[in-house]
Each structure stands twice: as C-alpha cells, then as structure tokens.
C-alpha cells in the first residue's frame, strides 16, 4: 500500500466508520433491549417473557441483514462500492431515528413492539450491505500490499471500537441521569447521537475515491450483469464453508459479550456502572487483539489464526460464566482477547476468496448469511433457553453449549477452505470462474 500515511489513516477511518456505527448501535440497542424495552415497550406482569421477546426483537436485525447484503452486494458489483456504502448508512440512519422516536407501550399499546421490529429490520437491511462493501473497498485499496490482513483488521477493530464508544456513552448517561433517567429519556439521546453519526459518516464517504480495482474492470467493460448469480453459481463450494467459518466468533460476541453479558452480570448483582466498565475494558482489549490478529494472519496465515481464535473463544466463554460474577473485568478481557484474534484475520480471509467483479456480492453473501445463522442462535435459541431455564443465570451452561456447537462447525469449515495469505487478488479476475 503506497501513499501519504495521513491519507491512508483517513481512508481507513472513513471506510471503517460504518462498522463502528453498526456496533455502537448494537450495544446501545442491546442495552436498551435489556434495561428499557422490558419495562416500557411490552405488556407488564411477565418480566422473563418481556426479556426474551425484547432480546428476540434485538436479534431480529440479523434476519434482515442477508436481504441488504444481497441487494447492495449485487448493486455494488455493478455500480460501484462507494455509492452503495453511502446508501447503507442512510437506511441504517432511518432505522435508528425511528427507534429514537418510538412511543411507549402505554401510549400505543401492542403497536410499540411491532414498530420496534419494523425499525430493527430496516436497520438490518442497511447494515446488511455495509460490511461487504467496506471490506471490498478497503481490501481492493490495499490489494498490492503484503499487509492486507493488518490493514483490513482495522475494519474489524472498529467493531469493539463501536462498542467502546457506546459503552462510554451509556456509562456517562447513567452517571449523569441515573438509571431512571436513562429509561425515561437517556436511551433516546444515545440513539439520536447515532443517527447524527450516520449523517456525518455518509458525508465523509462521499469524499473517498472509488476502488481502484473496480475502476479498472469498469474501464475494461468487464462488469458482470448478474454478479450475485455468478458468484453463487461458480463459487458455491467456497461460499458454504466460508459462511459457516464465521459463525463461532459472531455467536461468542453476540450471545456472550452483549447484550446477554450485560444482563448476566447485572442479574448476578453487579452494579450496572461496574458492568459497563467491564465492557469498556473488554472493548479496548478487542480493538488491540483484532489488529494483532490481522497482523499475525500476514505472518503465519489466516486459517491458523481464525481456528485458534474460535477455539480460544470457547474456552473464554467458559471462563466468562465462571468468573464474571466476581471478576467481571477479567472475564470481559479474556473473552474479547479470544474473539478479537480470530476476528481480525477474517476480513482479509473472506474477501480474498473472490475476484473484483463479484467480491462485494461474495463477501456480503458469506458474511450476512453467517449472521443469519447467528440470528437463529441469538433471536430464537437464546430466548427459548432463557424462558425454559427461568432466567439467564440458569441458562449459562446451555449458552456455553451453543457456543461449542458453533465452534465445531466453524473450525471444520475453515479447515476445508484454502489459505489466501499469499494470493495475488489483482489477478483473480483473469482466472476463469
């Protein structure tokens, strides 16, 4: 990767801002789901059911993501990455603004949880097109570098960075307004801030240049009319294991770290502020470990780093439930250290499997359908386990089993895939697909 270091840093930040906003929204809405919606958006009288349904509504975004991924991936491979990445933020912002302005159950009755679902699905469509475009654009910008894993790891590091900013905001709001003030109005402020960040991000993305590799195939008239159909038809043997390879780290992150982890810690008697401090320190660890994971993948290979991260995340989940009631900070540090290592290597690994003309579609398919599978864990299996266990504390062993099942699936899938560290991705379009 050549160029002015300041320009490189600017490019990395602008491209990664969508993922940062995505996970800012994730922790904010996840916290709202466990601390606010259960109190004001559902019928009173059954707190366990309210928590289960609230977590289900939070997780429903994962089912809309494949729709956005397929839509924007297909358009992005035909019209360009840059324009689609602006639209993904606009649609995400509509969903966030809608949630921020939501009336409560006391005002509109059963329409409240229905609107929550609609706005979360709207967010899901926007978020679904986000990562595929960002990963494709960033990977193609550093295509000739031998540090692709390192550079694209900043995209993955923006995941815990978004959580970090959200947790700091949540902690500040709760400190200033108290938990009662947060439930009354504070949560709306944080969602409003997120919507403003979306506008800033969309404007910033307007200033970046289009992918150089995409411009080349555009000038050479090599644009594919139906990139989604082509990538599914020609690379389905790659798409299936690539999709499954991602789920273990996503399951560990979304089932254990948040929003479940917050609910688990507070249910164990840890004060809400202390729980957020643990999440913040865990997020800082995740930022660092994601970059380390990307760097290691350039040195020893993507596959070994991702497999190690998946296995480590299973052990870290066990440690989390074992020690978080007494040592919440250490539990979150260990968990995010494990997840970040494998996560940091995955952005380059996924994108390097596809040629430029179908890369946005291929990444989106693999990434978003992995989130769809994670959504089964998060929005269906997790709430069911919580209800059947009569609370989240008694459900911890079953949650560990869910993580175990996802790790087995992912590790086997990574083993079946080829190593991509030394592939020249600038020549992939010359290979018959």
C-alpha positions as CSV (number, residue, x, y, z in Angstrom):
1,X,0.0,0.0,0.0
2,X,1.6,3.3,-1.1
3,X,0.7,6.9,-0.4
4,X,0.7,9.6,2.2
5,X,0.4,8.0,5.7
6,X,-2.2,10.7,6.7
7,X,-4.3,9.8,3.6
8,X,-4.1,6.1,4.4
9,X,-5.3,6.7,8.0
10,X,-8.1,8.9,6.7
11,X,-9.2,6.2,4.3
12,X,-9.1,3.5,7.0
13,X,-11.2,5.6,9.3
14,X,-13.8,6.7,6.8
15,X,-14.3,3.2,5.4
16,X,-14.5,1.7,8.9
17,X,-17.0,4.2,10.3
18,X,-20.0,2.2,9.2
19,X,-18.9,-0.9,11.2
20,X,-18.2,1.4,14.1
21,X,-21.7,2.8,13.9
22,X,-23.1,-0.7,13.5
23,X,-21.7,-1.9,16.8
24,X,-22.3,1.4,18.5
25,X,-25.9,0.8,17.6
26,X,-25.6,-2.8,18.6
27,X,-24.5,-2.2,22.2
28,X,-26.8,0.8,22.7
29,X,-29.9,-1.1,21.4
30,X,-28.8,-4.3,23.2
31,X,-28.6,-2.3,26.4
32,X,-32.0,-0.7,25.7
33,X,-33.4,-4.1,25.0
34,X,-32.4,-5.4,28.4
35,X,-32.8,-2.3,30.5
36,X,-35.5,-0.2,28.8
37,X,-37.8,-2.1,26.4
38,X,-38.6,-4.8,29.0
39,X,-40.0,-2.0,31.2
40,X,-41.8,0.3,28.8
41,X,-42.4,-1.4,25.4
42,X,-44.1,-4.7,26.4
43,X,-47.2,-5.6,28.5
44,X,-46.4,-5.6,32.2
45,X,-46.5,-8.6,34.5
46,X,-44.1,-11.1,32.9
47,X,-40.5,-9.9,33.1
48,X,-39.0,-13.2,31.9
49,X,-41.2,-13.2,28.8
50,X,-40.5,-9.5,28.2
51,X,-36.8,-10.1,28.4
52,X,-37.0,-13.0,26.0
53,X,-39.1,-11.1,23.5
54,X,-37.0,-8.0,23.8
55,X,-33.8,-9.9,23.1
56,X,-35.7,-11.5,20.1
57,X,-36.5,-8.1,18.7
58,X,-32.9,-7.0,19.2
59,X,-31.7,-10.1,17.4
60,X,-34.3,-9.8,14.6
61,X,-31.9,-7.4,12.7
62,X,-29.8,-10.4,11.9
63,X,-32.6,-11.9,9.7
64,X,-32.8,-8.7,7.6
65,X,-29.1,-8.5,7.0
66,X,-29.0,-11.1,4.2
67,X,-31.6,-9.1,2.3
68,X,-29.5,-6.0,2.5
69,X,-26.3,-7.9,1.8
70,X,-27.6,-9.5,-1.4
71,X,-29.3,-6.3,-2.6
72,X,-26.3,-3.9,-2.1
73,X,-23.7,-6.6,-2.9
74,X,-25.3,-7.1,-6.4
75,X,-25.6,-3.3,-7.0
76,X,-22.1,-2.7,-5.6
77,X,-20.5,-5.0,-8.1
78,X,-22.4,-3.3,-10.9
79,X,-22.4,0.3,-9.9
80,X,-19.5,0.7,-7.5
81,X,-18.7,0.3,-3.8
82,X,-18.7,4.0,-2.9
83,X,-22.3,4.9,-3.8
84,X,-23.7,1.8,-2.1
85,X,-21.8,2.5,1.1
86,X,-23.5,5.9,1.3
87,X,-26.9,4.4,0.9
88,X,-26.3,1.7,3.5
89,X,-25.7,4.4,6.1
90,X,-28.8,6.4,5.1
91,X,-31.1,3.4,5.5
92,X,-29.4,2.5,8.8
93,X,-30.0,6.0,10.0
94,X,-33.7,5.8,9.2
95,X,-34.0,2.8,11.4
96,X,-32.0,4.4,14.3
97,X,-34.0,7.6,14.1
98,X,-37.3,5.6,14.1
99,X,-36.2,3.8,17.3
100,X,-35.2,7.0,19.0
101,X,-38.7,8.5,18.4
102,X,-40.6,5.4,19.4
103,X,-43.7,5.9,21.6
104,X,-44.1,3.5,24.6
105,X,-46.5,0.6,25.2
106,X,-48.5,2.9,27.5
107,X,-49.1,5.3,24.6
108,X,-49.7,3.0,21.6
109,X,-50.1,-0.5,23.1
110,X,-49.1,-3.5,21.1
111,X,-48.0,-1.3,18.2
112,X,-44.9,-0.5,20.2
113,X,-43.2,-3.9,19.9
114,X,-44.4,-4.1,16.3
115,X,-42.7,-0.8,15.4
116,X,-39.5,-1.9,17.2
117,X,-39.4,-4.9,15.0
118,X,-40.0,-2.8,11.8
119,X,-37.3,-0.3,12.6
120,X,-34.8,-3.1,13.6
121,X,-35.5,-4.8,10.3
122,X,-34.9,-1.5,8.5
123,X,-31.6,-1.2,10.2
124,X,-30.8,-4.8,9.2
125,X,-31.2,-4.0,5.5
126,X,-28.8,-1.1,5.7
127,X,-26.3,-2.9,7.9
128,X,-26.5,-5.9,5.6
129,X,-24.9,-4.1,2.8
130,X,-22.3,-2.4,5.0
131,X,-19.6,-4.8,5.7
132,X,-19.4,-6.4,2.2
133,X,-18.8,-3.0,0.6
134,X,-16.4,-1.7,3.2
135,X,-14.4,-4.9,3.2
136,X,-14.3,-5.0,-0.7
137,X,-13.3,-1.3,-1.0
138,X,-10.6,-1.5,1.7
139,X,-9.2,-4.8,0.5
140,X,-9.0,-3.5,-3.1
141,X,-7.3,-0.3,-2.0
142,X,-4.5,-2.3,-0.3
143,X,-4.6,-5.1,-2.9
144,X,-0.9,-5.0,-3.8
145,X,0.3,-4.9,-0.2
146,X,1.6,-7.9,1.8
147,X,-0.1,-6.5,4.9
148,X,-3.7,-6.9,3.7
149,X,-4.6,-8.8,6.9
150,X,-3.2,-5.9,9.1
151,X,-4.9,-3.1,7.1
152,X,-8.3,-4.9,6.9
153,X,-8.1,-5.7,10.6
154,X,-8.8,-2.0,11.4
155,X,-12.3,-2.7,9.8
156,X,-12.8,-5.5,12.3
157,X,-11.2,-3.4,15.2
158,X,-14.0,-0.9,14.6
159,X,-16.4,-3.5,16.0
160,X,-15.1,-3.3,19.6
161,X,-14.4,0.4,19.0
162,X,-18.1,1.0,18.3
163,X,-18.9,-1.0,21.5
164,X,-16.3,1.1,23.4
165,X,-17.9,4.4,22.3
166,X,-21.4,3.1,23.1
167,X,-20.4,1.8,26.5
168,X,-18.7,5.2,27.4
169,X,-21.9,7.0,26.3
170,X,-24.1,4.6,28.2
171,X,-21.9,5.0,31.3
172,X,-21.9,8.8,31.1
173,X,-25.7,9.0,30.6
174,X,-26.4,6.6,33.5
175,X,-23.9,8.5,35.7
176,X,-25.5,11.9,34.9
177,X,-29.2,10.9,34.7
178,X,-29.3,7.7,36.8
179,X,-30.9,4.5,35.6
180,X,-34.3,6.1,35.9
181,X,-33.3,9.0,33.7
182,X,-31.8,6.5,31.2
183,X,-35.1,4.6,31.0
184,X,-37.1,7.8,30.6
185,X,-35.1,9.7,28.0
186,X,-31.4,8.9,28.0
187,X,-31.7,6.0,25.6
188,X,-33.3,8.2,23.1
189,X,-30.4,10.7,23.3
190,X,-27.9,7.9,22.5
191,X,-29.9,6.7,19.5
192,X,-30.2,10.3,18.3
193,X,-26.4,10.7,18.6
194,X,-26.0,7.5,16.5
195,X,-28.3,8.9,13.8
196,X,-26.2,12.1,13.7
197,X,-23.0,9.9,13.3
198,X,-24.6,8.2,10.4
199,X,-25.1,11.5,8.6
200,X,-21.5,12.5,9.3
201,X,-20.3,9.1,8.0
202,X,-22.3,9.3,4.8
203,X,-20.9,12.8,4.0
204,X,-17.3,11.6,4.8
205,X,-17.7,8.6,2.5
206,X,-18.7,10.9,-0.3
207,X,-15.1,12.3,-0.2
208,X,-13.3,9.0,-0.7
209,X,-12.3,7.6,-4.1
210,X,-13.8,4.5,-5.7
211,X,-11.9,1.2,-5.5
212,X,-9.0,1.2,-8.0
213,X,-9.6,-2.4,-8.9
214,X,-13.3,-1.7,-9.6
215,X,-12.4,1.3,-11.7
216,X,-10.2,-1.0,-13.8
217,X,-12.9,-3.5,-14.6
218,X,-15.3,-0.7,-15.3
219,X,-13.0,0.9,-17.8
220,X,-12.3,-2.5,-19.4
221,X,-16.0,-3.2,-19.6
222,X,-15.7,-6.3,-17.5
223,X,-18.7,-5.5,-15.2
224,X,-20.8,-8.6,-14.6
225,X,-24.6,-8.1,-15.3
226,X,-25.6,-10.5,-12.6
227,X,-22.7,-10.8,-10.1
228,X,-24.8,-12.4,-7.3
229,X,-26.0,-15.2,-9.6
230,X,-22.5,-15.7,-11.0
231,X,-20.8,-15.9,-7.6
232,X,-23.4,-18.4,-6.3
233,X,-23.2,-20.5,-9.4
234,X,-19.4,-20.5,-9.8
235,X,-18.3,-20.5,-6.2
236,X,-21.0,-22.2,-4.1
237,X,-18.4,-24.8,-2.9
238,X,-16.5,-21.9,-1.4
239,X,-19.5,-19.8,-0.2
240,X,-20.9,-22.6,2.1
241,X,-17.8,-23.3,4.2
242,X,-16.8,-19.6,4.2
243,X,-20.2,-18.7,5.6
244,X,-20.0,-21.3,8.3
245,X,-16.4,-20.4,9.2
246,X,-17.5,-17.1,10.6
247,X,-20.3,-18.1,12.9
248,X,-18.4,-19.1,16.0
249,X,-16.8,-15.7,16.6
250,X,-20.1,-14.0,15.9
251,X,-22.0,-16.3,18.2
252,X,-19.5,-15.7,21.0
253,X,-19.6,-12.0,20.5
254,X,-23.4,-11.6,20.3
255,X,-24.5,-14.3,22.7
256,X,-22.0,-13.8,25.4
257,X,-20.5,-10.3,25.2
258,X,-23.7,-8.3,24.6
259,X,-26.5,-7.9,25.3
260,X,-26.5,-11.2,27.2
261,X,-23.4,-10.4,29.1
262,X,-24.8,-7.2,30.5
263,X,-28.0,-8.9,31.6
264,X,-26.0,-11.8,33.1
265,X,-23.7,-9.5,35.1
266,X,-26.5,-7.3,36.4
267,X,-28.6,-10.4,37.3
268,X,-25.6,-11.7,39.3
269,X,-25.8,-8.5,41.4
270,X,-23.0,-6.5,39.7
271,X,-24.0,-2.8,39.6
272,X,-24.8,-1.5,36.1
273,X,-22.0,1.0,36.1
274,X,-19.5,-1.7,37.1
275,X,-20.8,-3.9,34.3
276,X,-20.3,-1.2,31.8
277,X,-16.7,-0.5,33.0
278,X,-16.0,-4.2,32.4
279,X,-17.5,-4.0,28.9
280,X,-15.4,-0.9,28.2
281,X,-12.1,-2.5,29.2
282,X,-13.1,-5.6,27.2
283,X,-13.8,-3.5,24.2
284,X,-10.3,-1.8,24.4
285,X,-8.9,-5.3,24.6
286,X,-10.9,-6.3,21.5
287,X,-9.6,-3.3,19.4
288,X,-6.0,-4.3,20.2
289,X,-6.5,-8.0,19.7
290,X,-8.3,-7.6,16.4
291,X,-5.3,-5.6,15.0
292,X,-2.9,-8.2,16.4
293,X,-4.9,-11.0,14.8
294,X,-4.8,-9.2,11.4
295,X,-1.0,-8.8,11.8
296,X,-0.5,-12.4,12.7
297,X,-2.5,-13.6,9.8
298,X,0.0,-11.8,7.5
299,X,2.8,-13.7,9.2
300,X,1.5,-17.2,9.8
301,X,-1.6,-17.4,7.7
302,X,-5.3,-16.6,8.0
303,X,-6.6,-20.1,8.7
304,X,-4.5,-20.9,11.8
305,X,-5.3,-17.5,13.4
306,X,-9.1,-17.9,12.8
307,X,-9.1,-21.5,14.1
308,X,-7.1,-20.5,17.2
309,X,-9.5,-17.6,17.8
310,X,-12.5,-19.9,17.6
311,X,-11.1,-22.5,20.0
312,X,-9.9,-19.8,22.4
313,X,-13.4,-18.1,22.3
314,X,-15.0,-21.4,23.5
315,X,-12.6,-21.6,26.4
316,X,-13.1,-17.9,27.1
317,X,-16.9,-18.4,27.2
318,X,-16.5,-21.0,29.9
319,X,-14.2,-18.7,31.8
320,X,-16.6,-15.8,31.4
321,X,-19.5,-17.5,33.0
322,X,-17.2,-18.9,35.7
323,X,-15.6,-15.7,36.9
324,X,-17.7,-12.8,35.7
325,X,-19.8,-12.5,38.9
326,X,-16.6,-11.9,40.9
327,X,-14.1,-10.6,38.3
328,X,-16.2,-9.0,35.5
329,X,-13.3,-7.0,34.1
330,X,-11.0,-10.0,33.7
331,X,-13.9,-12.1,32.2
332,X,-14.5,-9.5,29.6
333,X,-10.8,-9.0,28.8
334,X,-10.3,-12.8,28.3
335,X,-13.4,-13.0,26.1
336,X,-12.6,-10.1,23.8
337,X,-8.9,-11.2,23.6
338,X,-10.1,-14.5,22.2
339,X,-12.7,-13.2,19.8
340,X,-10.6,-10.4,18.5
341,X,-7.7,-12.6,17.5
342,X,-9.7,-14.6,15.1
343,X,-12.0,-11.7,14.1
344,X,-9.1,-9.6,13.0
345,X,-8.0,-12.1,10.4
346,X,-11.4,-12.8,8.9
347,X,-11.9,-9.6,6.8
348,X,-9.0,-10.3,4.5
349,X,-9.7,-14.1,4.5
350,X,-13.2,-13.7,3.3
351,X,-12.6,-11.0,0.6
352,X,-9.5,-12.8,-0.8
353,X,-11.7,-15.7,-2.0
354,X,-13.4,-13.6,-4.7
355,X,-12.5,-11.7,-7.8
356,X,-13.2,-8.0,-8.1
357,X,-16.2,-8.4,-10.3
358,X,-18.1,-10.4,-7.7
359,X,-16.3,-9.5,-4.5
360,X,-18.9,-7.3,-2.9
361,X,-21.6,-9.9,-3.6
362,X,-19.4,-12.8,-2.4
363,X,-18.4,-11.1,0.9
364,X,-21.9,-10.0,1.6
365,X,-23.3,-13.4,1.0
366,X,-20.8,-15.2,3.3
367,X,-20.9,-12.5,6.0
368,X,-24.6,-11.8,6.1
369,X,-25.7,-15.4,5.9
370,X,-23.3,-16.2,8.7
371,X,-25.2,-13.5,10.6
372,X,-28.5,-15.1,9.6
373,X,-27.3,-18.4,11.2
374,X,-26.1,-16.4,14.2
375,X,-29.6,-14.9,14.3
376,X,-31.1,-18.4,14.8
377,X,-28.8,-18.7,17.9
378,X,-29.5,-15.1,19.1
379,X,-33.1,-14.5,18.3
380,X,-34.6,-18.0,18.6
381,X,-32.4,-20.4,20.6
382,X,-31.2,-17.9,23.2
383,X,-34.7,-16.5,24.2
384,X,-36.0,-20.1,24.3
385,X,-33.3,-21.2,26.6
386,X,-33.8,-18.2,28.9
387,X,-37.5,-18.9,29.2
388,X,-37.1,-22.6,29.7
389,X,-34.3,-22.1,32.3
390,X,-36.4,-19.5,34.1
391,X,-33.8,-16.8,33.8
392,X,-30.4,-16.0,32.3
393,X,-28.3,-17.2,35.2
394,X,-29.5,-20.8,35.0
395,X,-29.1,-20.7,31.2
396,X,-25.4,-20.2,31.2
397,X,-24.4,-23.8,30.7
398,X,-26.8,-24.1,27.7
399,X,-25.4,-20.9,26.2
400,X,-21.9,-22.5,26.5
401,X,-23.2,-25.5,24.5
402,X,-24.5,-23.1,21.8
403,X,-21.0,-21.6,21.5
404,X,-19.5,-25.1,21.5
405,X,-21.7,-26.2,18.6
406,X,-20.8,-23.0,16.6
407,X,-17.1,-23.5,17.2
408,X,-17.2,-27.1,15.9
409,X,-19.0,-26.0,12.7
410,X,-16.6,-23.1,12.1
411,X,-13.3,-25.0,12.7
412,X,-14.3,-27.8,10.3
413,X,-15.3,-25.2,7.7
414,X,-12.0,-23.3,7.9
415,X,-10.1,-26.5,7.5
416,X,-11.9,-27.1,4.2
417,X,-11.0,-23.7,2.8
418,X,-7.8,-22.7,1.1
419,X,-5.2,-20.4,2.6
420,X,-5.3,-16.9,1.0
421,X,-2.5,-15.0,2.6
422,X,-0.2,-15.2,-0.5
423,X,-2.8,-14.9,-3.2
424,X,-2.5,-12.1,-5.7
425,X,-6.0,-10.7,-5.7
426,X,-5.3,-8.4,-8.5
427,X,-5.2,-11.3,-11.0
428,X,-8.3,-13.2,-9.8
429,X,-10.5,-11.7,-12.5
430,X,-8.2,-13.2,-15.1
431,X,-9.0,-16.7,-13.7
432,X,-12.0,-18.4,-15.2
433,X,-14.7,-18.5,-12.5
